[in-house]
Amino acid sequence: MLDALPTGISLHSADGHIEDANRRIAELLETTREAIVGLDCAGVFHSGSLNCPHEIAVTSKLPVSVESPSPNGSDKHLVTVQPLLDEIGEVAGYVRLVEDITEISRTTEALLRSERFATLGQMMSGVAHDVGT
C-alpha cells in the first residue's frame, strides 16, 4: 500500500537506521529501496553534512518539517519527520515523509517576480504622472 502513495516514506528505528522505505522515496533519492534499508539516515538523506531533522523530532517528540535540496541539487523536497511514540511516551522510531515541491517552489518564485514587476510598473506610472503634471 505504501508504494501506491505519491509521498516518499521511510520508517526508522530510534537511532536513525532505515527499517523500511517505499518505492517513491527510492525514486526521489535516485536509488533502490534495497540499497537504503539498514543504512543510517544521515548518510542517506544528507551525507552527514547537515543536522538531521530527526534529532529535533526525537528530542522534542514533535513533528519537524524542513525544505531540502534533492540529491541531484535541481529539485526541492519538503521533509517531515514524525516521531513514533510507544505506550509510555518514549520515541520508538520515526517516519520520514518526503514530497517533491519543485514545481510549487518554481511557481511561487515566478509569482513573486511578477508581483515585483507589477509594483515597479505602478511606481513608474506614478512617477510618470507626477512628472507629467
Disulfide bonds with the S-S distance in Angstrom:
none
